[in-house]
Amino acid sequence: MQRGFASLMHVTREGPDVLTNHLSERGEFIPASSLILSGGITEAVSVQAGDNVTLRVQDIGSTSIRFV
């Protein structure tokens, strides 16, 4: 049985609302204009210190992150 946020991942349309409500109960919030990815078309991959990951979105741009 999955618990916590992992149990919500199959509900991609309702996931952001549930996440927002969960954070609100703890006095936290998602800043305005935040990008919320409620699912993915690729499998998750493990990363470790020293890895660089780049996300490129056609006609939008790209962003990168380096894990330390």
N, C-alpha and C positions, 0 to 999 in steps of 0.2 A: 504494500500500500504506500503510495507516494504521499508525502506531507508537505505543507508549506507551499511556496510558490511553484515548485515543480508539479504539484497536483493541478495547477491552473493552466499549464502550458497548452493543453488541448483546446482550450477555450480562447482562441486568439482574439476574437472580437470583443469579448468581455474582459479579457486579461488586464488591459490598462485601467479600466474602471475599478476592478477588484484591487489592483496594486495601489491605485490612488486612495481608495478607502482604507486599505490596510495601513498605509503610511500616515494618513490623516489621524487615525486612531492613536498613533504614536507621536503626534505633534510634528510630523515631518511632511514634506511636500515635494512635488515634482515641479521645478521651475518652469515658468511660461516659456513656450517655444522649444521645449525639450523634445528630442527625437526618441520615441519609444518603439523599440523593435519587439513586436509581440510574437514573433516566430521567425523562422528562417527557411530558406530553400536548400541550405547545405547542412551537412552534419556538423556538430561542434567538434573542434579540434583542440587538443591540449597545447598549451604554450608554457614556456619556461623562461627564466631570466636570459636576456640577450636576444630573444625573438623579436622580430619586427613584423607587424601585421598592417596591411594597407587595405582599405575599403574604397573601391571605385564605383561610382554610380553614374551611369551614362547620362549625359546632359546636365548633371548636377555638380559633380566634382569628386574629390577624394579626401580621405583623412587617413592618418597613420598613427600607430601607437607602438612604442618600444617598451618591452617588459624588462624591468631591472630587478 
